[in-house]
Amino acid sequence: MRASIKDQLYCFREYSGCLCYFVNLSVAKFPDFLKNVNFDLIIFHTTLLSDRFAGSRLESAKGMEFICKELASIEHLKQSDTVKIALPQDEWFFIDAVNYIINEFGINFVCTVAPESEWKKIFYNVDFAKVKFAQVLTGYLAPETLKEINSMEEKIKEKTIDIGYRARKSPYCLGRLGFLKTTIADVFSTNSKKYALKTDISLKEEDTFLGSDWYEFLLKCKYIIGVEGGASLMDKDGTIWERTNNYLKQHPNAEFEEVESEIFPGMDGKLHNVAISPRHLECCATKSCQILVEGEYNGILKPDIHYIPVKMDFSNIDEVLQTVADDDRREAIVDAAYRDIVSSGKYTYKSYVELIIKESLPLGNNESKKLSNKEKLLYYVNILREFLNMRKIQAVAVLLKHFPSLRNTLFKLSMKVKK
């Protein structure tokens, strides 16, 4: 589990002032002993809603069937009158599945990372008179994370990497905006050579940093390149994803323009789904100077104050790399970013949880109900159950970290089983 996702998942237990029950449907079904608990709030977390990506790897026609099977053990929640929240992310892909869950399960409140201008495009068959929406960030800063970073910083005395970057190779079906994650890696890898800079830039899956390894990497980097999260192309049912993958199997060397012309002509750019990502905040916390493609960044990061801007067409790449080589602006930029983003305390998980409770519960009431002895017992049974499930997941993660070749083998096997 990525560190930012873990922080977002457990922030409700940390800051809500309530007893929080966690149920991981990827590991086990919804337990019968929780079906009679009178919950105050039910949250469909990002990690659940992202299961639609697993469904997409089958044919798109089977995608919805896959989602329905994943949710089979929580069918009873459809009849629940409890306030229900959905926390979708990546609201460009297989959005039919997200809308299905919102409508079928009677979601009352959606916390989306998409700008308000795009809500009606994305949630096209949701009744806005019945469902409340609010824009949130994809991730925030947690005090524990900052303590961990500060502790690690004492051991890592010097930043030894000039320019660093990690991302997955972006699929063409995100549109040009999403594909920038790949383009920026190629541009900086190629152009930084003539400035004799030490770089650590990779799009390889096996080079992904999990947990605290990611913070260690950031602390070693003087500069981190990056782009806004999001996409400029919406794929309602996974069809574009499927057709793009099939086309690339037949034409593995096809460039973006060719795929666009064949698969989604005239569609790119009709969606403007952009957002700042957790890594931008984490860079501020590790005092890694960000070099970012010009964008909005939710109005939080300002060019030439909090980051060094690079133009969308990379026409000022040499000017930016010369700035890196001179290294005379970095200190002022990282100090401003730390002061305005980290020290200000504006972008914390505490404020995130408070917003959700205030906007979703009547009168913002987050006081837990009195529990009977039986309910207390079940609560602690569930904590033990969740602890053991997480240990299973972590054991697999450690195994895959040391034996990366197993990833593709296990994935292909799991897809065969699901088919």
C-alpha positions in Angstrom: 0.0 0.0 0.0 1.3 3.4 -0.9 2.0 5.6 2.1 -0.4 8.3 1.0 -3.3 5.8 0.6 -2.6 4.3 4.0 -2.8 7.8 5.6 -6.0 8.6 3.8 -7.6 5.3 4.9 -6.8 5.5 8.6 -7.4 9.2 9.1 -11.0 8.5 10.0 -10.0 6.5 13.0 -7.4 9.1 14.0 -9.5 12.3 13.7 -13.2 11.5 13.7 -13.6 11.0 17.4 -15.6 7.9 16.6 -15.1 4.2 16.6 -14.3 3.2 13.1 -14.9 -0.3 11.6 -12.7 -1.2 8.6 -13.8 -3.9 6.2 -11.5 -4.9 3.3 -13.7 -6.6 0.7 -10.6 -7.6 -1.3 -9.5 -9.9 1.4 -12.8 -11.2 2.8 -16.6 -10.7 2.6 -18.5 -8.4 4.8 -18.7 -10.2 8.2 -22.2 -11.2 9.4 -21.5 -10.0 12.9 -21.3 -6.4 11.6 -24.6 -6.4 9.8 -26.6 -5.4 12.8 -24.3 -2.5 13.9 -26.1 0.8 13.8 -23.5 2.9 12.0 -23.5 6.7 12.0 -21.7 6.9 8.6 -20.7 4.4 5.9 -17.8 5.3 3.7 -17.1 3.7 0.4 -13.4 4.4 0.3 -11.1 5.1 -2.7 -9.6 1.6 -2.3 -13.0 0.0 -2.8 -14.1 2.1 -5.7 -10.8 1.6 -7.5 -11.7 -2.1 -7.9 -13.3 -1.0 -11.2 -9.7 -0.9 -12.6 -9.4 -4.6 -11.9 -12.7 -5.2 -13.8 -11.4 -3.1 -16.7 -8.6 -5.6 -17.3 -11.3 -8.1 -18.4 -13.3 -7.1 -21.5 -15.3 -3.9 -20.9 -18.5 -5.8 -21.4 -17.7 -7.8 -18.2 -16.6 -4.8 -16.2 -19.9 -4.1 -14.6 -20.5 -7.7 -13.9 -17.1 -7.8 -12.1 -18.0 -4.8 -10.0 -21.4 -6.3 -9.0 -19.7 -9.5 -7.8 -17.2 -7.5 -5.8 -20.0 -5.7 -4.0 -22.3 -8.8 -3.5 -21.4 -9.1 0.2 -22.7 -5.6 1.0 -26.0 -5.8 -0.9 -27.8 -5.3 2.5 -26.3 -1.7 2.7 -28.6 -0.7 -0.1 -31.5 -0.7 2.3 -29.7 1.1 5.1 -30.8 4.6 6.0 -27.4 5.5 7.3 -25.7 8.4 5.6 -23.3 7.0 2.9 -20.3 8.7 1.4 -18.3 7.8 -1.7 -14.7 8.8 -2.1 -14.0 8.2 -5.8 -10.7 9.2 -7.5 -9.5 8.9 -11.1 -12.9 10.2 -12.2 -12.0 9.8 -15.8 -12.2 6.0 -16.0 -15.1 3.5 -16.0 -17.3 6.2 -14.4 -20.4 4.1 -15.2 -19.4 1.9 -12.3 -19.0 4.8 -9.9 -22.4 6.2 -11.0 -23.9 2.7 -10.6 -22.6 2.5 -7.0 -23.9 6.0 -6.2 -27.4 5.3 -7.4 -27.7 1.6 -6.3 -26.4 2.1 -2.8 -28.1 5.4 -2.2 -25.0 7.5 -1.7 -25.8 10.8 0.0 -22.5 12.6 -0.3 -19.7 12.4 -2.9 -16.2 13.8 -2.2 -14.7 14.2 -5.6 -11.2 15.5 -6.6 -12.6 16.8 -9.9 -13.3 20.5 -10.3 -16.9 21.6 -9.9 -17.0 22.6 -13.6 -16.7 18.9 -14.5 -19.2 17.3 -12.1 -22.2 17.3 -14.4 -20.0 15.7 -17.1 -18.7 12.9 -14.9 -21.7 12.1 -12.7 -24.1 12.4 -15.7 -26.9 10.2 -14.4 -26.8 11.1 -10.7 -29.6 13.2 -9.3 -27.9 16.3 -7.9 -31.0 17.2 -5.9 -30.5 14.0 -3.9 -26.7 13.8 -3.7 -24.4 16.4 -2.3 -21.0 17.0 -3.7 -17.8 18.6 -2.4 -14.3 18.9 -3.9 -11.4 17.4 -1.8 -7.8 16.7 -2.5 -6.5 13.2 -3.4 -4.4 13.3 -0.2 -3.3 15.4 2.7 -0.5 15.6 5.3 -0.6 13.6 8.4 1.3 14.5 11.6 2.7 10.9 11.8 4.0 11.3 8.3 5.7 14.6 9.1 7.3 13.1 12.2 8.6 10.1 10.1 10.0 12.5 7.5 11.7 14.6 10.2 13.2 11.5 11.8 14.5 10.3 8.4 15.9 13.7 7.6 18.2 13.6 10.6 19.8 10.4 9.1 19.9 11.6 5.5 22.3 14.6 5.9 22.7 15.4 2.2 20.6 15.4 -1.0 22.6 13.4 -3.4 20.3 13.2 -6.4 19.9 16.3 -8.6 16.6 15.3 -10.3 14.3 12.5 -9.3 11.0 11.1 -10.5 8.7 8.1 -10.1 5.5 7.4 -12.0 3.8 4.6 -13.9 3.9 4.8 -17.7 0.7 6.5 -18.5 -1.8 4.8 -20.8 -2.8 6.8 -23.9 -6.4 6.6 -22.9 -5.9 9.3 -20.2 -5.5 11.8 -23.0 -2.6 14.2 -23.4 -3.0 15.6 -19.9 -2.5 12.2 -18.3 0.2 11.2 -20.8 2.3 14.2 -19.6 3.5 11.9 -16.7 5.3 9.8 -19.3 6.4 12.7 -21.5 8.1 14.7 -18.7 10.2 11.7 -17.7 11.4 11.3 -21.3 12.1 15.0 -21.8 14.1 15.4 -18.6 16.0 12.1 -18.9 17.2 13.1 -22.4 18.0 16.8 -21.8 19.6 16.6 -18.4 22.6 14.7 -19.8 24.2 17.8 -21.3 24.2 19.5 -17.9 26.0 16.6 -16.2 23.2 16.2 -13.6 22.7 13.1 -11.5 19.2 11.9 -12.2 17.0 9.0 -10.9 14.0 9.0 -13.2 12.0 5.8 -13.8 8.6 4.7 -15.1 9.2 1.0 -14.3 6.8 -0.8 -12.1 9.6 -2.6 -10.3 11.1 0.8 -9.3 8.0 1.9 -7.4 8.6 3.0 -3.8 6.2 1.7 -1.2 5.7 2.9 2.4 8.5 5.0 3.9 10.9 4.2 1.0 9.1 6.9 -0.9 9.9 9.6 1.7 13.5 8.4 1.8 13.8 8.9 -2.0 12.3 12.4 -1.8 14.7 13.4 1.0 17.6 12.4 -1.3 16.4 14.5 -4.2 17.2 18.2 -4.6 14.6 18.5 -7.4 11.5 16.5 -8.3 9.8 16.8 -11.6 6.0 16.5 -11.9 2.6 17.3 -13.4 -0.9 17.8 -12.2 -2.9 14.6 -11.6 -5.9 13.9 -13.8 -7.0 13.3 -17.3 -8.4 15.1 -20.4 -10.3 12.1 -21.8 -13.3 10.3 -20.1 -13.8 6.6 -20.6 -17.4 5.9 -19.3 -17.4 2.1 -19.6 -13.8 1.0 -20.2 -14.3 0.7 -23.9 -11.5 3.2 -24.8 -9.1 1.5 -22.5 -9.9 -1.9 -24.0 -9.7 -0.7 -27.6 -6.5 1.2 -27.0 -4.8 -1.9 -25.4 -6.0 -4.1 -28.3 -4.7 -1.6 -30.9 -1.3 -1.4 -29.1 -1.0 -5.2 -29.1 -1.3 -5.1 -32.9 0.8 -1.9 -33.3 3.2 -1.8 -30.3 5.2 1.1 -31.6 2.2 3.4 -32.3 2.6 7.0 -31.0 -0.1 8.9 -29.1 -1.3 10.8 -32.2 -1.9 7.5 -34.1 -3.8 5.9 -31.3 -5.9 9.1 -30.8 -6.8 9.2 -34.5 -7.8 5.5 -34.6 -9.5 5.0 -31.2 -10.8 8.4 -29.8 -10.6 11.1 -32.5 -11.9 14.5 -31.4 -12.6 13.3 -27.8 -9.4 14.4 -26.0 -9.7 17.7 -24.2 -13.4 17.6 -23.6 -12.7 16.7 -19.9 -10.7 19.0 -17.7 -10.2 16.8 -14.6 -7.1 18.1 -12.9 -5.9 18.0 -9.3 -2.9 18.4 -7.0 -1.6 15.0 -5.8 -0.3 13.8 -2.5 3.2 13.7 -3.8 3.2 17.5 -4.3 2.5 18.0 -0.6 5.0 15.4 0.3 7.7 17.2 -1.7 6.9 20.3 0.3 7.4 18.3 3.5 10.7 16.8 2.4 12.0 20.2 1.0 12.4 18.7 -2.4 12.2 21.6 -4.9 9.5 20.8 -7.5 9.8 21.4 -11.2 6.2 21.3 -12.4 4.4 21.6 -15.8 2.4 24.8 -15.5 -1.1 24.2 -14.2 -3.7 25.1 -11.6 -2.7 22.8 -8.7 -5.9 23.6 -6.9 -4.7 27.2 -6.3 -2.3 25.8 -3.6 1.0 25.8 -5.4 2.1 29.1 -7.1 4.7 29.2 -9.9 8.1 30.7 -9.1 7.0 30.8 -5.4 6.4 27.2 -4.6 7.8 25.5 -7.7 9.8 26.1 -10.8 7.4 26.1 -13.8 8.2 24.3 -17.1 6.0 25.1 -20.0 3.5 22.5 -21.4 5.5 22.2 -24.6 8.8 22.1 -22.7 10.1 25.0 -24.7 11.9 26.4 -21.6 13.6 23.1 -20.7 17.1 24.5 -21.1 16.4 27.5 -18.9 14.9 25.2 -16.2 17.9 22.8 -16.3 20.3 25.7 -16.1 18.5 26.8 -13.0 19.0 23.3 -11.5 22.7 23.4 -12.5 23.1 26.8 -10.8 21.1 25.6 -7.8 20.7 29.2 -6.5 16.9 29.3 -6.2 16.2 26.1 -4.5 16.4 27.2 -0.9 14.0 30.1 -1.2 11.4 28.0 -3.1 11.5 25.0 -0.7 11.3 27.3 2.3 8.3 29.1 0.9 6.6 25.8 0.1 7.2 24.4 3.6 6.0 27.6 5.2 2.8 28.0 3.1 1.8 24.4 2.7 3.2 22.4 5.6 3.6 24.8 8.5 0.3 26.5 7.8 -1.6 23.4 8.8 -4.2 24.0 6.1 -3.8 20.7 4.2 -4.1 18.1 6.9 -6.1 15.0 7.3 -7.7 16.4 10.4 -9.3 19.2 8.4 -10.3 16.7 5.7 -12.2 14.5 8.2 -13.7 17.5 9.9 -15.0 18.7 6.5 -16.6 15.3 5.7 -18.3 15.0 9.0 -19.5 18.6 9.0 -20.9 18.3 5.5 -22.4 14.9 5.7 -23.8 14.3 9.2 -26.8 16.2 10.6 -25.4 19.3 12.4 -21.9 17.9 11.9 -22.5 15.6 14.9 -19.6 13.2 15.3 -20.3 11.9 18.8 -20.3 8.1 19.0 -23.3 6.3 20.3 -23.1 4.3 23.6 -22.1 0.7 22.8 -23.4 -2.3 24.7 -20.8 -4.9 25.9 -21.6 -7.1 22.9 -21.1 -4.3 20.5 -17.7 -3.4 22.2 -16.7 -7.0 21.8 -17.6 -7.1 18.1 -15.7 -3.8 17.6 -12.5 -5.3 19.0 -13.0 -8.5 17.1 -13.2 -6.5 13.9 -10.0 -4.7 14.8 -8.2 -8.0 15.2 -9.7 -9.2 12.0 -8.5 -6.1 10.1 -5.0 -6.4 11.7 -4.7 -10.0 10.4 -5.9 -9.1 7.0 -3.4 -6.2 6.7 -0.6 -8.6 7.7 -1.6 -10.9 4.9 -1.5 -8.0 2.4 1.9 -6.8 3.8 3.3 -10.3 3.6 2.4 -10.4 -0.1 3.9 -6.9 -0.7 7.2 -7.9 0.9 7.3 -11.0 -1.3 6.6 -9.1 -4.4 9.2 -6.5 -3.5 11.9 -9.1 -3.3 10.6 -11.1 -6.2 9.2 -8.6 -8.7 8.9 -11.1 -11.5 6.1 -12.7 -9.5 3.9 -9.7 -10.0 3.0 -10.3 -13.7 2.7 -14.1 -13.1 0.2 -13.7 -10.2 -1.7 -11.0 -12.0 -2.2 -13.1 -15.1 -3.2 -16.1 -12.9 -5.8 -14.0 -11.0 -7.3 -12.7 -14.3 -7.7 -16.2 -15.5 -9.4 -17.3 -12.3 -11.8 -14.3 -12.5 -12.6 -14.9 -16.2 
